[in-house]
């Protein structure tokens, strides 16, 4: 396979090894695999995208993950881009897929913390303090509709967001205004009455489903923001939660379901 041939799939077996299409988020709090991102495997990298530092850290991470010498990991395309094609020499594709699949099956976790000075999208921060009134550093544009103790924190699912992206919607974590993007949860179980613990101390209780807002139309094909309406599409909605116990949350914190919904 020549270097100029574009792979149809994000992982291609070649005579040399596996050609992996990777999407990179630099300047992250830790280096880790976070799941599929369109036609690529997404990695967060704890290094800035300057002087090849992010590339160096990513390649070292892949070498360690697949027990390879550093010389067996080679960036074939995208040195200066967030999307790269990386050759893992001498590794079978099924081994790579099994490793990545097992990691996405990890325990539920906090994928991203999002805040804004009002409106959407909310943008990622490494950590934030959760108070009874909401997320420190975050603000709602319309306090008559949003905010208050019963709408202190908005939650959404990484897996639902990825599924919506698969339908062609230009959505991403934080786009629709959730404060905490959670990963690894069966989202149809997250309904009013469920209690969650996030990190070491924060405890939340889901109070209601979040009504879709026209300000989110830009994230949906043909402006169809009702795609995340609980009434029209059960299981696809964001949820609001009240804060039972305050504290600090960080990207990557574990998430535990402490109590199941009473059926409301």
The 8 nearest C-alpha neighbors of each residue, nearest first, counted from 0:
[[1, 13, 2, 4, 14, 3, 15, 5],
 [2, 0, 3, 4, 5, 13, 75, 6],
 [1, 3, 4, 0, 75, 76, 5, 84],
 [2, 4, 1, 5, 0, 76, 75, 6],
 [5, 3, 1, 2, 6, 0, 7, 76],
 [4, 6, 3, 7, 2, 8, 1, 84],
 [5, 7, 8, 4, 11, 9, 10, 20],
 [8, 6, 5, 9, 11, 10, 38, 4],
 [7, 9, 10, 6, 11, 38, 20, 39],
 [10, 8, 20, 39, 38, 19, 11, 6],
 [9, 11, 19, 8, 18, 20, 17, 12],
 [12, 10, 18, 17, 13, 8, 6, 19],
 [11, 13, 17, 92, 16, 18, 10, 14],
 [14, 12, 16, 15, 17, 11, 0, 18],
 [13, 15, 16, 12, 0, 17, 89, 88],
 [16, 14, 13, 88, 89, 17, 86, 87],
 [15, 17, 88, 89, 13, 90, 87, 14],
 [18, 16, 12, 87, 86, 11, 92, 13],
 [17, 19, 86, 11, 85, 10, 12, 87],
 [18, 20, 10, 85, 84, 9, 17, 21],
 [21, 19, 84, 9, 39, 83, 40, 10],
 [20, 22, 40, 39, 83, 82, 41, 19],
 [21, 23, 82, 41, 81, 39, 40, 42],
 [24, 22, 81, 42, 41, 43, 25, 82],
 [23, 25, 43, 44, 42, 27, 26, 22],
 [26, 24, 44, 27, 47, 46, 43, 48],
 [25, 27, 46, 47, 45, 44, 28, 24],
 [28, 26, 45, 44, 29, 25, 43, 24],
 [27, 29, 45, 125, 26, 30, 250, 44],
 [30, 28, 45, 27, 44, 31, 43, 26],
 [31, 29, 44, 45, 43, 27, 42, 28],
 [32, 30, 43, 42, 29, 33, 44, 60],
 [31, 33, 42, 34, 41, 43, 30, 102],
 [32, 34, 41, 42, 31, 103, 43, 35],
 [35, 33, 41, 40, 32, 103, 36, 42],
 [34, 36, 40, 41, 39, 37, 33, 38],
 [37, 35, 39, 41, 40, 38, 34, 22],
 [36, 38, 39, 35, 165, 164, 40, 161],
 [39, 37, 9, 36, 8, 40, 35, 20],
 [38, 40, 21, 20, 9, 36, 37, 22],
 [41, 39, 35, 21, 36, 22, 34, 20],
 [42, 40, 22, 34, 36, 21, 33, 35],
 [43, 41, 32, 23, 31, 33, 22, 24],
 [42, 44, 24, 30, 31, 27, 23, 25],
 [45, 43, 30, 25, 27, 46, 24, 26],
 [44, 46, 27, 29, 30, 26, 28, 25],
 [45, 47, 26, 53, 44, 25, 52, 48],
 [46, 48, 26, 49, 25, 53, 52, 45],
 [49, 47, 53, 25, 52, 51, 46, 50],
 [48, 50, 51, 47, 52, 53, 46, 79],
 [51, 49, 52, 48, 53, 47, 54, 55],
 [50, 52, 54, 49, 53, 55, 48, 78],
 [51, 53, 55, 54, 50, 49, 46, 48],
 [54, 52, 46, 48, 56, 55, 47, 51],
 [55, 53, 57, 51, 52, 56, 58, 78],
 [54, 56, 52, 58, 53, 57, 51, 59],
 [55, 57, 59, 53, 58, 54, 60, 52],
 [58, 56, 60, 54, 59, 55, 53, 61],
 [57, 59, 61, 55, 60, 56, 72, 54],
 [58, 60, 62, 56, 57, 61, 63, 55],
 [59, 61, 57, 63, 58, 62, 64, 56],
 [62, 60, 64, 58, 63, 59, 65, 57],
 [63, 61, 67, 59, 60, 65, 64, 69],
 [62, 64, 66, 60, 61, 65, 59, 67],
 [65, 63, 61, 62, 66, 60, 67, 98],
 [64, 66, 62, 63, 67, 61, 95, 90],
 [67, 65, 63, 62, 64, 68, 61, 69],
 [66, 68, 62, 65, 71, 69, 63, 72],
 [69, 67, 70, 71, 62, 66, 72, 63],
 [68, 70, 71, 62, 72, 67, 59, 58],
 [69, 71, 68, 72, 73, 67, 62, 88],
 [72, 70, 88, 69, 68, 87, 67, 73],
 [73, 71, 87, 70, 69, 86, 58, 62],
 [72, 74, 86, 85, 75, 71, 87, 70],
 [75, 73, 85, 76, 84, 86, 78, 72],
 [74, 76, 84, 85, 73, 86, 2, 77],
 [77, 75, 84, 83, 74, 78, 85, 2],
 [76, 78, 83, 80, 79, 82, 84, 81],
 [77, 79, 80, 76, 83, 74, 54, 75],
 [78, 80, 77, 81, 48, 51, 83, 82],
 [81, 79, 77, 82, 78, 83, 23, 76],
 [80, 82, 23, 22, 83, 24, 79, 77],
 [83, 81, 22, 80, 21, 77, 23, 20],
 [84, 82, 77, 21, 76, 20, 85, 81],
 [83, 85, 20, 76, 75, 19, 74, 21],
 [86, 84, 74, 19, 75, 18, 73, 83],
 [85, 87, 18, 73, 17, 72, 88, 19],
 [88, 86, 72, 17, 16, 71, 90, 18],
 [89, 87, 16, 71, 15, 90, 86, 72],
 [88, 90, 16, 15, 87, 91, 17, 71],
 [89, 91, 16, 88, 17, 87, 92, 94],
 [92, 90, 93, 94, 16, 17, 89, 95],
 [91, 93, 95, 94, 17, 12, 96, 90],
 [92, 94, 96, 95, 91, 97, 98, 90],
 [95, 93, 97, 92, 96, 91, 98, 90],
 [94, 96, 92, 98, 93, 97, 99, 91],
 [97, 95, 93, 99, 98, 94, 100, 92],
 [96, 98, 100, 94, 95, 99, 101, 93],
 [99, 97, 95, 101, 96, 100, 94, 102],
 [98, 100, 96, 102, 101, 97, 95, 103],
 [101, 99, 97, 103, 102, 98, 96, 104],
 [100, 102, 104, 98, 99, 103, 97, 105],
 [101, 103, 104, 99, 105, 100, 98, 32],
 [104, 102, 100, 105, 101, 34, 99, 33],
 [103, 105, 101, 102, 100, 106, 183, 107],
 [106, 104, 103, 102, 107, 183, 101, 108],
 [105, 107, 183, 108, 104, 253, 254, 184],
 [108, 106, 183, 254, 182, 184, 253, 105],
 [109, 107, 253, 254, 182, 252, 251, 110],
 [108, 110, 181, 251, 252, 250, 111, 182],
 [109, 111, 181, 180, 182, 251, 250, 108],
 [110, 112, 180, 250, 109, 179, 123, 113],
 [111, 113, 179, 123, 124, 178, 250, 126],
 [114, 112, 123, 178, 122, 121, 173, 124],
 [115, 113, 137, 121, 122, 178, 136, 123],
 [116, 114, 121, 137, 117, 138, 122, 118],
 [115, 117, 138, 137, 118, 114, 139, 136],
 [118, 116, 140, 139, 138, 115, 119, 137],
 [117, 119, 140, 139, 120, 115, 116, 121],
 [120, 118, 121, 176, 174, 175, 117, 115],
 [119, 121, 174, 173, 176, 175, 122, 118],
 [120, 122, 115, 114, 173, 119, 113, 176],
 [121, 123, 113, 114, 173, 115, 120, 124],
 [124, 122, 113, 112, 111, 114, 125, 121],
 [123, 125, 126, 112, 113, 122, 114, 127],
 [124, 126, 250, 249, 112, 28, 123, 127],
 [127, 125, 249, 248, 124, 250, 112, 247],
 [128, 126, 248, 247, 135, 129, 134, 249],
 [127, 129, 247, 135, 246, 134, 248, 130],
 [128, 130, 134, 246, 245, 133, 247, 135],
 [131, 129, 245, 133, 132, 134, 128, 242],
 [130, 132, 242, 133, 148, 245, 151, 129],
 [133, 131, 130, 148, 151, 147, 134, 146],
 [132, 134, 151, 130, 152, 131, 129, 135],
 [133, 135, 129, 137, 128, 130, 136, 127],
 [136, 134, 128, 137, 127, 129, 133, 130],
 [135, 137, 134, 114, 138, 115, 116, 127],
 [138, 136, 114, 115, 135, 134, 116, 139],
 [137, 139, 117, 116, 115, 140, 136, 114],
 [140, 138, 117, 141, 142, 118, 145, 146],
 [139, 141, 117, 118, 142, 138, 116, 145],
 [142, 140, 143, 139, 144, 145, 117, 146],
 [141, 143, 145, 144, 146, 139, 140, 147],
 [144, 142, 141, 145, 146, 147, 140, 139],
 [143, 145, 142, 141, 146, 139, 140, 147],
 [146, 144, 142, 143, 141, 139, 150, 147],
 [145, 147, 150, 151, 142, 139, 148, 144],
 [146, 148, 150, 151, 149, 132, 145, 133],
 [147, 149, 151, 132, 150, 241, 131, 146],
 [150, 148, 241, 147, 151, 240, 206, 239],
 [151, 149, 146, 239, 147, 148, 152, 240],
 [150, 152, 133, 148, 132, 241, 146, 147],
 [153, 151, 240, 133, 150, 239, 178, 154],
 [152, 154, 239, 177, 178, 238, 240, 179],
 [155, 153, 179, 177, 238, 237, 180, 178],
 [156, 154, 237, 180, 177, 181, 179, 238],
 [155, 157, 181, 159, 158, 180, 182, 160],
 [156, 158, 160, 182, 159, 181, 180, 161],
 [157, 159, 161, 156, 160, 162, 182, 183],
 [160, 158, 162, 156, 161, 157, 163, 235],
 [159, 161, 157, 163, 158, 162, 164, 156],
 [160, 162, 164, 158, 159, 163, 157, 165],
 [163, 161, 165, 159, 164, 160, 158, 166],
 [164, 162, 166, 160, 165, 161, 168, 159],
 [165, 163, 168, 161, 167, 166, 162, 170],
 [164, 166, 162, 163, 167, 161, 37, 168],
 [167, 165, 163, 164, 168, 162, 161, 220],
 [166, 168, 164, 165, 169, 163, 220, 219],
 [167, 169, 219, 164, 220, 170, 163, 166],
 [170, 168, 218, 164, 219, 167, 171, 220],
 [169, 171, 218, 168, 174, 164, 160, 219],
 [172, 170, 174, 173, 160, 169, 164, 161],
 [173, 171, 174, 180, 157, 160, 170, 111],
 [172, 174, 121, 176, 177, 120, 175, 113],
 [175, 173, 120, 171, 176, 172, 170, 119],
 [174, 176, 173, 215, 177, 120, 119, 218],
 [177, 175, 173, 121, 119, 174, 120, 178],
 [176, 178, 153, 154, 173, 179, 155, 175],
 [179, 177, 113, 153, 112, 154, 152, 114],
 [178, 180, 112, 154, 177, 111, 181, 113],
 [179, 181, 111, 155, 110, 156, 157, 154],
 [180, 182, 109, 156, 110, 157, 108, 179],
 [183, 181, 157, 108, 107, 110, 184, 156],
 [182, 184, 107, 106, 108, 185, 104, 105],
 [185, 183, 186, 107, 182, 181, 156, 188],
 [186, 184, 187, 188, 183, 189, 156, 158],
 [185, 187, 188, 189, 184, 234, 156, 159],
 [186, 188, 234, 189, 185, 190, 235, 233],
 [189, 187, 186, 185, 190, 260, 259, 193],
 [190, 188, 186, 187, 193, 191, 185, 205],
 [189, 191, 188, 193, 192, 205, 260, 187],
 [192, 190, 206, 205, 207, 193, 260, 263],
 [191, 193, 260, 205, 261, 190, 204, 206],
 [194, 192, 260, 259, 258, 205, 191, 204],
 [195, 193, 204, 258, 257, 203, 256, 205],
 [196, 194, 256, 203, 257, 255, 202, 204],
 [195, 197, 202, 255, 201, 254, 203, 256],
 [198, 196, 254, 201, 253, 202, 195, 252],
 [197, 199, 252, 253, 248, 200, 201, 254],
 [198, 200, 201, 197, 196, 252, 248, 246],
 [199, 201, 246, 198, 202, 197, 244, 245],
 [202, 200, 246, 197, 245, 244, 196, 198],
 [201, 203, 196, 244, 243, 195, 242, 197],
 [204, 202, 242, 195, 243, 194, 241, 240],
 [205, 203, 194, 240, 241, 193, 206, 192],
 [204, 206, 240, 191, 193, 192, 239, 207],
 [207, 205, 191, 240, 239, 204, 192, 149],
 [208, 206, 191, 239, 238, 205, 209, 240],
 [207, 209, 238, 239, 237, 210, 236, 229],
 [208, 210, 238, 237, 239, 211, 207, 236],
 [209, 211, 208, 228, 212, 229, 236, 237],
 [212, 210, 228, 225, 209, 224, 227, 213],
 [211, 213, 214, 215, 210, 224, 216, 225],
 [212, 214, 215, 216, 224, 211, 222, 225],
 [213, 215, 212, 216, 217, 119, 118, 224],
 [216, 214, 213, 217, 212, 175, 218, 224],
 [215, 217, 222, 224, 213, 218, 214, 219],
 [216, 218, 215, 219, 222, 214, 220, 169],
 [219, 217, 170, 169, 216, 215, 168, 220],
 [220, 218, 168, 222, 223, 217, 216, 224],
 [219, 221, 222, 168, 223, 167, 218, 169],
 [222, 220, 223, 219, 216, 217, 224, 218],
 [223, 221, 216, 219, 220, 224, 217, 218],
 [222, 224, 225, 219, 221, 226, 216, 220],
 [223, 225, 216, 226, 222, 219, 215, 211],
 [226, 224, 228, 227, 223, 211, 231, 212],
 [227, 225, 224, 228, 223, 232, 231, 235],
 [228, 226, 236, 235, 225, 229, 211, 224],
 [229, 227, 225, 231, 230, 236, 232, 226],
 [228, 230, 233, 236, 232, 231, 227, 235],
 [231, 229, 228, 232, 233, 227, 236, 225],
 [230, 232, 228, 229, 233, 225, 226, 227],
 [231, 233, 229, 228, 230, 235, 234, 227],
 [234, 232, 229, 235, 230, 231, 236, 228],
 [233, 235, 187, 236, 232, 229, 186, 188],
 [236, 234, 227, 233, 232, 229, 159, 237],
 [237, 235, 227, 229, 228, 234, 208, 238],
 [236, 238, 155, 209, 154, 208, 235, 153],
 [239, 237, 208, 209, 154, 153, 207, 236],
 [240, 238, 153, 150, 207, 152, 206, 205],
 [241, 239, 205, 206, 204, 152, 150, 203],
 [240, 242, 149, 204, 151, 148, 203, 150],
 [241, 243, 203, 131, 244, 202, 245, 240],
 [244, 242, 202, 203, 241, 245, 204, 131],
 [243, 245, 202, 201, 242, 246, 200, 203],
 [246, 244, 130, 201, 129, 131, 242, 243],
 [247, 245, 201, 129, 200, 128, 248, 244],
 [246, 248, 128, 127, 129, 249, 201, 126],
 [249, 247, 126, 127, 198, 128, 246, 252],
 [250, 248, 126, 252, 125, 251, 127, 247],
 [249, 251, 111, 109, 252, 125, 110, 126],
 [250, 252, 109, 108, 110, 249, 253, 111],
 [253, 251, 198, 109, 108, 249, 250, 197],
 [254, 252, 108, 198, 107, 197, 109, 251],
 [255, 253, 197, 108, 107, 196, 109, 198],
 [254, 256, 196, 195, 257, 253, 197, 107],
 [257, 255, 195, 258, 194, 196, 254, 259],
 [258, 256, 194, 195, 255, 196, 259, 193],
 [259, 257, 194, 193, 256, 260, 195, 192],
 [258, 260, 193, 261, 192, 194, 257, 256],
 [261, 259, 192, 193, 262, 191, 190, 258],
 [260, 262, 263, 192, 259, 193, 191, 258],
 [263, 261, 260, 192, 191, 190, 259, 193],
 [262, 261, 191, 192, 260, 190, 207, 206]]
